[in-house]
Structures are given as C-alpha cells and as structure tokens.
Amino acid sequence: MKLNLKRPLAFFDLEATGINVASDRIVEISILKALPDGKEEVKTLKINPQIPIPLESSLIHGIYDEDVKEAPTFKEAAKEIIDFIGDADLAGYNSNKFDIPMLMEEFLRSGIQFDIDDRKFVDVQNIFHQMEQRTLKAAYKFYCGKEIVNAHSAEADIKATYEVLLSQIEKYEGRDWEDKKGNISQPVKNDIDALHEFTNLNKPVDFAGRMVYNQDMEPVFNFGKHKSKSVFQVFEEEPSYYSWIMNGDFPLYTKNRLEKFWQQFKAKKHEVKQVQKPAEAPKEKPQHSPNKSTPAQKEKDHTPANEDMLKMLASKFKKI
C-alpha cells in the first residue's frame, strides 16, 4: 500500500553518544522521505559529536570515535539536513520522546532555526504501544513477519519503522479503540493528521514532557511542585520558577518554549497595566488677574507702530 500524503513525510532515526537529550550528541542521522507521489528518498550522515562516544553506546550502534573523526559537526551538516527535510512532516519510532527533542537540541545548540510549529508528528511507537505494546524488533516481526537485519543501524531501523507503519495502517484501519475515558473511535487510518492526533495523545509542549497541554489547550507543568498547574498561573504566583528553569539543567527546547510563554505573559501584563492606567487630569486654564497682562495682551501691547499710527499721532499733536 501507499501512504496517503498531503506533503512529504520524513522518517528519521538518530544514533547518539547516549540518551540524555540535554548533554548527549548525535553521531548519525538517517532520513527516509516518503513523497506524495509514492517515491522515496534516503539520506544518511555520520556526525562528529565533538565529544568521546562511550564504549557502551558504541557497542549498541557500532559507531566508534574513529568512524566520525573526519565527519562534519552537526552545525556543519545542519543546512544539508534542513534542505533534505524541507517542509516534510516528521515520523519515527519513539521520535516524540527522543529523536525530535535530540534533533531540536542540536539545532538550538548550533544557533540554527528549524521551525516545527506547523509540522505533524507521527510516532510509530505510540501506535504500537497503544495497540500492542512491544519493541521495534518485535513490531517488525509481528507486523511484517521479518527480522531486522543489522539492527541498531540507523538506516536499517528507519526502513523497518517505515514498513511497520504501513503494516499498522493495513492492520488497524477501521478497528475500534477505546481510550481511558471509555470513548470508542477508529484512530488508525491512512491520514497523517489522524495519526498525528493518535500518537500525540499527551499533547506535549516541549517533547521532553516537562510541559503539556491540558484539555483547554493551556500549557501546564508536568513535573515538580507545580505539576498540573497552568504555566501562566505559576508565572503569576511564583515568577522565580521561570528563572529556576531557565538557569537549570533542562533541555534547550524546553527553555525555548518556556521563554515563549514568558514573553506572552509579560505582554499580557503590560496590556492590562495600560488599560488600568488612570486617565490624565485635564490641565486647568490659568486664572489671570484683571490688573495683569496676559502674554497675548503683552504681545498686543508691544505691536510695532506702523505708518498710519504715526500720521494719526502727528495730526493730533501738530501746532495750530
């Protein structure tokens, strides 16, 4: 079958020095771009992370320091990555929790803008976990009846992820699913908007899950003492919480989103202050004493004499 696409869908997978989004670095990125006409394009790049790759990570993905020493840094490869992705929506396996946050962290760390606000995100793992709850290896075997060859290679994993999504749509399209509130729907269908909704049920604000949207689509904190509280309510009650997060060990994209809300909060406060500001009292007109000349009168009194005035004075005082 073929995906029903309104615009390209870029499946991507990252191999990294570790799983800490804030401190680890990408060592390989592989992107499979599915096009609306059914064609596919693949790009795989090794990335020099500029930090040592821990042995335990190398043993998993097979990439060692020697393999990336001549590779471009992420900043050097960023334009090529952005150009290849283009305006595509994003898809992956566990991509909402790891790949997208890690990718955004690298872009922000490099000072490069990569806008994701208008993109759709399809996390194949979320469909799988919510419908079957297995791993990628099990998903590939369960849905496609095959074993992943060269597992933990970014390109092998991303091709398997692509095949799994196609099989998931074939298997679950038209099947009922019941959510935690007992609502029944048929969420899995050959439509990226529908898959975006189904694989983003928690409505994350920052992908790391530090903030999520509530039922009213208001951003709320999802951790700590202010968990489930509106971000704007916390700004009002404890503005220092904003500074604590901005100076803390949080992912850059979390801080980026929080800064956006902080600016909205400040703009709203300024708008309210302007509305509440009392109108300036009208200035009273100065009261002039009848014995004192006003500036206008003084100006009139000092009007220079003209020729007609001189003739009148001469006529008045001439000798008879």
C-alpha atoms as a printed R data frame, in Angstrom:
    type eleno elety resid chain resno       x       y      z
1   ATOM     1    CA   MET     A     1   0.000   0.000  0.000
2   ATOM     2    CA   LYS     A     2   0.950   3.653 -0.317
3   ATOM     3    CA   LEU     A     3   0.704   6.350  2.341
4   ATOM     4    CA   ASN     A     4  -1.952   8.974  1.689
5   ATOM     5    CA   LEU     A     5   0.181  12.099  1.958
6   ATOM     6    CA   LYS     A     6  -0.648  15.770  1.523
7   ATOM     7    CA   ARG     A     7   3.048  16.652  1.793
8   ATOM     8    CA   PRO     A     8   6.266  14.643  2.312
9   ATOM     9    CA   LEU     A     9   6.712  12.604  5.494
10  ATOM    10    CA   ALA     A    10  10.303  12.347  6.754
11  ATOM    11    CA   PHE     A    11  11.009   9.226  8.812
12  ATOM    12    CA   PHE     A    12  14.228   9.765 10.723
13  ATOM    13    CA   ASP     A    13  16.344   7.960 13.284
14  ATOM    14    CA   LEU     A    14  19.305   9.111 15.341
15  ATOM    15    CA   GLU     A    15  22.240   7.286 16.853
16  ATOM    16    CA   ALA     A    16  23.878   9.235 19.661
17  ATOM    17    CA   THR     A    17  26.532   9.216 22.366
18  ATOM    18    CA   GLY     A    18  23.784   8.432 24.887
19  ATOM    19    CA   ILE     A    19  20.141   9.056 25.726
20  ATOM    20    CA   ASN     A    20  20.397  12.340 27.674
21  ATOM    21    CA   VAL     A    21  18.789  14.893 25.355
22  ATOM    22    CA   ALA     A    22  20.440  17.841 27.105
23  ATOM    23    CA   SER     A    23  24.030  16.579 27.202
24  ATOM    24    CA   ASP     A    24  24.490  13.824 24.593
25  ATOM    25    CA   ARG     A    25  25.212  14.366 20.896
26  ATOM    26    CA   ILE     A    26  24.154  12.883 17.556
27  ATOM    27    CA   VAL     A    27  26.664  10.592 15.801
28  ATOM    28    CA   GLU     A    28  24.460   9.510 12.886
29  ATOM    29    CA   ILE     A    29  21.208  10.637 11.317
30  ATOM    30    CA   SER     A    30  19.274   8.709  8.693
31  ATOM    31    CA   ILE     A    31  16.213  10.141  6.944
32  ATOM    32    CA   LEU     A    32  13.767   8.365  4.656
33  ATOM    33    CA   LYS     A    33  11.489  10.887  2.971
34  ATOM    34    CA   ALA     A    34   8.246   9.433  1.618
35  ATOM    35    CA   LEU     A    35   6.796  11.669 -1.112
36  ATOM    36    CA   PRO     A    36   3.113  12.141 -2.024
37  ATOM    37    CA   ASP     A    37   3.720  10.510 -5.422
38  ATOM    38    CA   GLY     A    38   4.934   7.299 -3.751
39  ATOM    39    CA   LYS     A    39   8.640   7.882 -4.324
40  ATOM    40    CA   GLU     A    40  11.174   7.610 -1.506
41  ATOM    41    CA   GLU     A    41  14.462   9.403 -0.846
42  ATOM    42    CA   VAL     A    42  17.064   8.352  1.739
43  ATOM    43    CA   LYS     A    43  19.936  10.329  3.262
44  ATOM    44    CA   THR     A    44  22.324   9.028  5.944
45  ATOM    45    CA   LEU     A    45  25.032  11.170  7.538
46  ATOM    46    CA   LYS     A    46  27.702  10.417 10.117
47  ATOM    47    CA   ILE     A    47  28.159  13.327 12.537
48  ATOM    48    CA   ASN     A    48  31.222  14.253 14.589
49  ATOM    49    CA   PRO     A    49  29.775  14.784 18.089
50  ATOM    50    CA   GLN     A    50  32.909  16.653 19.279
51  ATOM    51    CA   ILE     A    51  32.829  14.580 22.461
52  ATOM    52    CA   PRO     A    52  34.001  10.970 23.056
53  ATOM    53    CA   ILE     A    53  31.484   8.223 22.268
54  ATOM    54    CA   PRO     A    54  31.090   5.993 25.355
55  ATOM    55    CA   LEU     A    55  32.024   2.361 24.714
56  ATOM    56    CA   GLU     A    56  28.612   1.127 25.912
57  ATOM    57    CA   SER     A    57  26.929   3.273 23.233
58  ATOM    58    CA   SER     A    58  29.351   2.151 20.511
59  ATOM    59    CA   LEU     A    59  28.652  -1.490 21.341
60  ATOM    60    CA   ILE     A    60  24.951  -0.854 20.628
61  ATOM    61    CA   HIS     A    61  25.071   1.123 17.371
62  ATOM    62    CA   GLY     A    62  28.550   0.113 16.146
63  ATOM    63    CA   ILE     A    63  29.844   3.670 15.691
64  ATOM    64    CA   TYR     A    64  33.209   4.483 17.310
65  ATOM    65    CA   ASP     A    65  35.242   7.687 17.637
66  ATOM    66    CA   GLU     A    66  37.417   6.594 14.702
67  ATOM    67    CA   ASP     A    67  34.329   6.356 12.463
68  ATOM    68    CA   VAL     A    68  33.324  10.002 12.917
69  ATOM    69    CA   LYS     A    69  36.611  11.857 13.382
70  ATOM    70    CA   GLU     A    70  36.518  13.117  9.754
71  ATOM    71    CA   ALA     A    71  32.743  13.596  9.683
72  ATOM    72    CA   PRO     A    72  31.143  17.076  9.741
73  ATOM    73    CA   THR     A    73  29.901  18.524 13.009
74  ATOM    74    CA   PHE     A    74  26.145  18.912 13.382
75  ATOM    75    CA   LYS     A    75  26.413  22.656 12.755
76  ATOM    76    CA   GLU     A    76  28.287  21.985  9.510
77  ATOM    77    CA   ALA     A    77  25.716  19.397  8.385
78  ATOM    78    CA   ALA     A    78  22.642  21.329  9.569
79  ATOM    79    CA   LYS     A    79  21.850  23.087  6.264
80  ATOM    80    CA   GLU     A    80  22.053  19.806  4.329
81  ATOM    81    CA   ILE     A    81  19.684  18.188  6.852
82  ATOM    82    CA   ILE     A    82  17.195  21.073  6.741
83  ATOM    83    CA   ASP     A    83  17.257  21.218  2.940
84  ATOM    84    CA   PHE     A    84  16.606  17.468  2.682
85  ATOM    85    CA   ILE     A    85  13.718  17.514  5.173
86  ATOM    86    CA   GLY     A    86  12.196  20.601  3.548
87  ATOM    87    CA   ASP     A    87   8.564  21.135  4.564
88  ATOM    88    CA   ALA     A    88   8.007  17.474  5.425
89  ATOM    89    CA   ASP     A    89   6.121  16.257  8.469
90  ATOM    90    CA   LEU     A    90   8.200  14.126 10.848
91  ATOM    91    CA   ALA     A    91   7.892  10.463 11.773
92  ATOM    92    CA   GLY     A    92   9.944   7.940 13.677
93  ATOM    93    CA   TYR     A    93   9.989   5.261 16.327
94  ATOM    94    CA   ASN     A    94   9.927   6.833 19.818
95  ATOM    95    CA   SER     A    95  10.615  10.074 17.950
96  ATOM    96    CA   ASN     A    96   8.403  12.272 20.153
97  ATOM    97    CA   LYS     A    97  10.377  11.367 23.276
98  ATOM    98    CA   PHE     A    98  13.896  11.085 21.883
99  ATOM    99    CA   ASP     A    99  14.642  11.823 18.218
100 ATOM   100    CA   ILE     A   100  12.738  15.114 17.826
101 ATOM   101    CA   PRO     A   101  13.927  16.556 21.189
102 ATOM   102    CA   MET     A   102  17.519  15.500 20.415
103 ATOM   103    CA   LEU     A   103  17.343  17.000 16.916
104 ATOM   104    CA   MET     A   104  15.883  20.273 18.228
105 ATOM   105    CA   GLU     A   105  18.545  20.418 20.939
106 ATOM   106    CA   GLU     A   106  21.308  20.147 18.338
107 ATOM   107    CA   PHE     A   107  19.760  22.870 16.182
108 ATOM   108    CA   LEU     A   108  19.349  25.236 19.134
109 ATOM   109    CA   ARG     A   109  22.836  24.469 20.418
110 ATOM   110    CA   SER     A   110  24.181  25.415 16.979
111 ATOM   111    CA   GLY     A   111  22.155  28.636 16.888
112 ATOM   112    CA   ILE     A   112  20.155  27.415 13.858
113 ATOM   113    CA   GLN     A   113  16.404  27.888 13.468
114 ATOM   114    CA   PHE     A   114  14.367  24.822 12.490
115 ATOM   115    CA   ASP     A   115  10.660  25.579 12.699
116 ATOM   116    CA   ILE     A   116   8.459  22.647 13.730
117 ATOM   117    CA   ASP     A   117   5.336  24.527 14.830
118 ATOM   118    CA   ASP     A   118   3.346  23.751 11.665
119 ATOM   119    CA   ARG     A   119   4.552  20.166 11.176
120 ATOM   120    CA   LYS     A   120   2.732  16.949 12.038
121 ATOM   121    CA   PHE     A   121   4.485  14.271 14.121
122 ATOM   122    CA   VAL     A   122   3.777  10.569 13.755
123 ATOM   123    CA   ASP     A   123   5.387   8.397 16.419
124 ATOM   124    CA   VAL     A   124   5.092   4.806 15.207
125 ATOM   125    CA   GLN     A   125   6.000   3.501 18.669
126 ATOM   126    CA   ASN     A   126   2.960   5.193 20.163
127 ATOM   127    CA   ILE     A   127   0.641   3.402 17.724
128 ATOM   128    CA   PHE     A   128   2.397   0.143 18.522
129 ATOM   129    CA   HIS     A   129   2.449   0.597 22.313
130 ATOM   130    CA   GLN     A   130  -1.152   1.678 22.434
131 ATOM   131    CA   MET     A   131  -2.327  -1.151 20.212
132 ATOM   132    CA   GLU     A   132   0.129  -3.980 21.012
133 ATOM   133    CA   GLN     A   133   2.843  -2.687 23.401
134 ATOM   134    CA   ARG     A   134   6.060  -4.243 22.030
135 ATOM   135    CA   THR     A   135   9.581  -3.197 20.899
136 ATOM   136    CA   LEU     A   136  10.696  -2.270 17.367
137 ATOM   137    CA   LYS     A   137  12.231  -5.703 16.836
138 ATOM   138    CA   ALA     A   138   9.010  -7.390 17.969
139 ATOM   139    CA   ALA     A   139   6.924  -4.887 15.999
140 ATOM   140    CA   TYR     A   140   8.798  -5.659 12.795
141 ATOM   141    CA   LYS     A   141   8.370  -9.381 13.320
142 ATOM   142    CA   PHE     A   142   4.729  -9.037 14.424
143 ATOM   143    CA   TYR     A   143   3.577  -6.717 11.646
144 ATOM   144    CA   CYS     A   144   5.930  -7.608  8.795
145 ATOM   145    CA   GLY     A   145   6.844 -11.196  9.647
146 ATOM   146    CA   LYS     A   146  10.562 -10.432  9.291
147 ATOM   147    CA   GLU     A   147  13.683  -9.993 11.413
148 ATOM   148    CA   ILE     A   148  15.592  -6.701 11.257
149 ATOM   149    CA   VAL     A   149  18.927  -7.290  9.524
150 ATOM   150    CA   ASN     A   150  21.707  -5.163 11.040
151 ATOM   151    CA   ALA     A   151  19.511  -3.979 13.927
152 ATOM   152    CA   HIS     A   152  20.564  -0.728 15.643
153 ATOM   153    CA   SER     A   153  21.909   0.620 12.386
154 ATOM   154    CA   ALA     A   154  20.049   3.910 11.865
155 ATOM   155    CA   GLU     A   155  19.198   3.124  8.241
156 ATOM   156    CA   ALA     A   156  18.036  -0.435  8.979
157 ATOM   157    CA   ASP     A   157  15.913   0.777 11.902
158 ATOM   158    CA   ILE     A   158  14.287   3.586  9.944
159 ATOM   159    CA   LYS     A   159  13.426   1.337  6.988
160 ATOM   160    CA   ALA     A   160  11.881  -1.148  9.423
161 ATOM   161    CA   THR     A   161   9.927   1.691 11.063
162 ATOM   162    CA   TYR     A   162   8.552   2.768  7.691
163 ATOM   163    CA   GLU     A   163   7.424  -0.782  6.861
164 ATOM   164    CA   VAL     A   164   5.860  -1.185 10.322
165 ATOM   165    CA   LEU     A   165   3.729   1.956  9.858
166 ATOM   166    CA   LEU     A   166   2.411   0.709  6.529
167 ATOM   167    CA   SER     A   167   1.523  -2.636  8.102
168 ATOM   168    CA   GLN     A   168  -0.078  -0.938 11.124
169 ATOM   169    CA   ILE     A   169  -2.397   1.037  8.871
170 ATOM   170    CA   GLU     A   170  -3.390  -2.116  6.996
171 ATOM   171    CA   LYS     A   171  -3.995  -3.999 10.251
172 ATOM   172    CA   TYR     A   172  -5.805  -1.349 12.336
173 ATOM   173    CA   GLU     A   173  -7.646   0.839  9.837
174 ATOM   174    CA   GLY     A   174 -11.327   0.559 10.694
175 ATOM   175    CA   ARG     A   175 -10.674  -1.166 14.052
176 ATOM   176    CA   ASP     A   176 -12.294   0.244 17.215
177 ATOM   177    CA   TRP     A   177 -10.080   1.588 20.002
178 ATOM   178    CA   GLU     A   178 -11.247   2.590 23.484
179 ATOM   179    CA   ASP     A   179  -9.465   5.384 25.359
180 ATOM   180    CA   LYS     A   180  -9.128   5.739 29.135
181 ATOM   181    CA   LYS     A   181 -12.466   7.541 29.353
182 ATOM   182    CA   GLY     A   182 -14.351   4.813 27.518
183 ATOM   183    CA   ASN     A   183 -14.645   6.741 24.262
184 ATOM   184    CA   ILE     A   184 -14.529   4.479 21.210
185 ATOM   185    CA   SER     A   185 -13.024   5.609 17.924
186 ATOM   186    CA   GLN     A   186 -11.140   4.293 14.908
187 ATOM   187    CA   PRO     A   187  -7.956   6.385 15.173
188 ATOM   188    CA   VAL     A   188  -5.588   4.452 12.909
189 ATOM   189    CA   LYS     A   189  -6.156   5.414  9.307
190 ATOM   190    CA   ASN     A   190  -4.189   6.365  6.213
191 ATOM   191    CA   ASP     A   191  -4.192  10.036  7.106
192 ATOM   192    CA   ILE     A   192  -1.268  11.924  8.655
193 ATOM   193    CA   ASP     A   193  -3.496  14.350 10.591
194 ATOM   194    CA   ALA     A   194  -5.286  11.417 12.259
195 ATOM   195    CA   LEU     A   195  -2.021   9.599 13.001
196 ATOM   196    CA   HIS     A   196  -0.577  12.823 14.451
197 ATOM   197    CA   GLU     A   197  -3.546  13.104 16.824
198 ATOM   198    CA   PHE     A   198  -3.347   9.450 17.888
199 ATOM   199    CA   THR     A   199   0.422   9.434 18.501
200 ATOM   200    CA   ASN     A   200   0.366  12.710 20.439
201 ATOM   201    CA   LEU     A   201  -2.369  11.948 22.966
202 ATOM   202    CA   ASN     A   202  -0.404  13.542 25.818
203 ATOM   203    CA   LYS     A   203  -0.120  16.780 23.821
204 ATOM   204    CA   PRO     A   204   3.479  17.585 24.826
205 ATOM   205    CA   VAL     A   205   4.624  21.202 24.638
206 ATOM   206    CA   ASP     A   206   8.358  20.537 24.609
207 ATOM   207    CA   PHE     A   207   8.662  16.803 23.707
208 ATOM   208    CA   ALA     A   208  10.720  16.223 26.872
209 ATOM   209    CA   GLY     A   209   7.335  16.221 28.625
210 ATOM   210    CA   ARG     A   210   8.180  18.940 31.158
211 ATOM   211    CA   MET     A   211   5.122  20.822 29.916
212 ATOM   212    CA   VAL     A   212   1.935  19.501 28.293
213 ATOM   213    CA   TYR     A   213  -1.339  20.978 27.073
214 ATOM   214    CA   ASN     A   214  -4.439  20.360 29.167
215 ATOM   215    CA   GLN     A   215  -7.954  19.762 27.802
216 ATOM   216    CA   ASP     A   216  -8.375  23.506 27.262
217 ATOM   217    CA   MET     A   217  -5.083  23.581 25.305
218 ATOM   218    CA   GLU     A   218  -3.414  25.643 28.033
219 ATOM   219    CA   PRO     A   219   0.253  24.838 28.779
220 ATOM   220    CA   VAL     A   220   0.692  23.241 32.221
221 ATOM   221    CA   PHE     A   221   3.751  21.968 34.057
222 ATOM   222    CA   ASN     A   222   4.070  18.193 34.077
223 ATOM   223    CA   PHE     A   223   6.587  17.753 36.907
224 ATOM   224    CA   GLY     A   224   7.586  19.008 40.349
225 ATOM   225    CA   LYS     A   225   5.638  21.007 42.882
226 ATOM   226    CA   HIS     A   226   3.615  22.846 40.226
227 ATOM   227    CA   LYS     A   227   2.576  19.736 38.297
228 ATOM   228    CA   SER     A   228  -0.789  20.212 36.516
229 ATOM   229    CA   LYS     A   229  -0.739  23.973 37.202
230 ATOM   230    CA   SER     A   230  -1.076  26.431 34.339
231 ATOM   231    CA   VAL     A   231   2.301  27.861 33.286
232 ATOM   232    CA   PHE     A   232   0.802  31.364 33.375
233 ATOM   233    CA   GLN     A   233  -0.651  30.782 36.851
234 ATOM   234    CA   VAL     A   234   2.799  29.798 38.124
235 ATOM   235    CA   PHE     A   235   4.333  32.889 36.496
236 ATOM   236    CA   GLU     A   236   1.816  34.980 38.419
237 ATOM   237    CA   GLU     A   237   2.257  33.207 41.758
238 ATOM   238    CA   GLU     A   238   5.969  32.406 41.651
239 ATOM   239    CA   PRO     A   239   7.806  34.244 38.849
240 ATOM   240    CA   SER     A   240  11.151  32.993 40.174
241 ATOM   241    CA   TYR     A   241  10.177  29.500 38.957
242 ATOM   242    CA   TYR     A   242  10.782  30.741 35.418
243 ATOM   243    CA   SER     A   243  14.348  31.791 36.333
244 ATOM   244    CA   TRP     A   244  14.969  28.486 38.126
245 ATOM   245    CA   ILE     A   245  14.133  26.515 34.989
246 ATOM   246    CA   MET     A   246  15.996  28.848 32.628
247 ATOM   247    CA   ASN     A   247  19.152  28.519 34.755
248 ATOM   248    CA   GLY     A   248  18.695  24.808 35.460
249 ATOM   249    CA   ASP     A   249  19.764  21.616 33.695
250 ATOM   250    CA   PHE     A   250  16.785  21.455 31.351
251 ATOM   251    CA   PRO     A   251  16.816  20.830 27.580
252 ATOM   252    CA   LEU     A   252  17.256  23.950 25.470
253 ATOM   253    CA   TYR     A   253  13.987  23.324 23.639
254 ATOM   254    CA   THR     A   254  12.129  23.206 26.975
255 ATOM   255    CA   LYS     A   255  13.663  26.591 27.817
256 ATOM   256    CA   ASN     A   256  12.856  27.862 24.336
257 ATOM   257    CA   ARG     A   257   9.155  27.036 24.744
258 ATOM   258    CA   LEU     A   258   9.061  28.410 28.304
259 ATOM   259    CA   GLU     A   259  10.614  31.681 27.112
260 ATOM   260    CA   LYS     A   260   7.863  31.987 24.502
261 ATOM   261    CA   PHE     A   261   5.182  31.674 27.222
262 ATOM   262    CA   TRP     A   262   7.092  34.109 29.476
263 ATOM   263    CA   GLN     A   263   7.082  36.754 26.738
264 ATOM   264    CA   GLN     A   264   3.337  36.205 26.215
265 ATOM   265    CA   PHE     A   265   2.806  36.570 29.972
266 ATOM   266    CA   LYS     A   266   4.783  39.837 30.134
267 ATOM   267    CA   ALA     A   267   2.980  41.262 27.106
268 ATOM   268    CA   LYS     A   268  -0.390  40.459 28.700
269 ATOM   269    CA   LYS     A   269   0.645  42.080 31.986
270 ATOM   270    CA   HIS     A   270   1.767  45.213 30.136
271 ATOM   271    CA   GLU     A   271  -1.531  45.308 28.228
272 ATOM   272    CA   VAL     A   272  -3.533  45.082 31.472
273 ATOM   273    CA   LYS     A   273  -1.456  47.874 33.056
274 ATOM   274    CA   GLN     A   274  -2.115  50.133 30.089
275 ATOM   275    CA   VAL     A   275  -5.880  49.535 30.371
276 ATOM   276    CA   GLN     A   276  -5.876  50.135 34.120
277 ATOM   277    CA   LYS     A   277  -3.722  53.301 33.949
278 ATOM   278    CA   PRO     A   278  -5.859  56.322 35.139
279 ATOM   279    CA   ALA     A   279  -6.608  58.995 32.556
280 ATOM   280    CA   GLU     A   280  -4.516  62.157 32.901
281 ATOM   281    CA   ALA     A   281  -6.486  65.005 34.521
282 ATOM   282    CA   PRO     A   282  -7.131  67.971 32.189
283 ATOM   283    CA   LYS     A   283  -4.955  70.980 32.880
284 ATOM   284    CA   GLU     A   284  -6.762  73.956 34.382
285 ATOM   285    CA   LYS     A   285  -6.647  77.178 32.469
286 ATOM   286    CA   PRO     A   286  -4.631  79.770 34.345
287 ATOM   287    CA   GLN     A   287  -6.699  82.485 36.015
288 ATOM   288    CA   HIS     A   288  -5.385  85.963 35.216
289 ATOM   289    CA   SER     A   289  -5.691  88.969 37.472
290 ATOM   290    CA   PRO     A   290  -7.542  91.882 35.841
291 ATOM   291    CA   ASN     A   291  -4.552  94.104 36.648
292 ATOM   292    CA   LYS     A   292  -2.034  91.815 34.992
293 ATOM   293    CA   SER     A   293  -1.473  91.442 31.294
294 ATOM   294    CA   THR     A   294  -1.586  88.058 29.725
295 ATOM   295    CA   PRO     A   295   1.218  87.034 27.362
296 ATOM   296    CA   ALA     A   296  -1.178  87.619 24.454
297 ATOM   297    CA   GLN     A   297  -2.014  91.084 25.759
298 ATOM   298    CA   LYS     A   298   1.659  91.883 26.235
299 ATOM   299    CA   GLU     A   299   2.292  90.780 22.686
300 ATOM   300    CA   LYS     A   300  -0.514  93.083 21.563
301 ATOM   301    CA   ASP     A   301   0.822  95.987 23.663
302 ATOM   302    CA   HIS     A   302   4.239  95.704 22.060
303 ATOM   303    CA   THR     A   303   2.960  95.729 18.474
304 ATOM   304    CA   PRO     A   304   5.351  97.942 16.438
305 ATOM   305    CA   ALA     A   305   3.912 101.331 15.245
306 ATOM   306    CA   ASN     A   306   3.070 101.493 11.561
307 ATOM   307    CA   GLU     A   307   2.831 104.463  9.160
308 ATOM   308    CA   ASP     A   308  -0.910 105.099  9.745
309 ATOM   309    CA   MET     A   309  -0.385 105.238 13.514
310 ATOM   310    CA   LEU     A   310   2.400 107.816 13.099
311 ATOM   311    CA   LYS     A   311   0.190 110.028 10.871
312 ATOM   312    CA   MET     A   312  -2.582 109.948 13.464
313 ATOM   313    CA   LEU     A   313  -0.182 110.975 16.232
314 ATOM   314    CA   ALA     A   314   1.276 113.775 14.075
315 ATOM   315    CA   SER     A   315  -2.220 115.092 13.248
316 ATOM   316    CA   LYS     A   316  -3.173 115.077 16.945
317 ATOM   317    CA   PHE     A   317  -0.183 116.994 18.230
318 ATOM   318    CA   LYS     A   318   0.575 119.378 15.310
319 ATOM   319    CA   LYS     A   319   0.699 123.103 16.155
320 ATOM   320    CA   ILE     A   320  -2.249 125.258 15.199
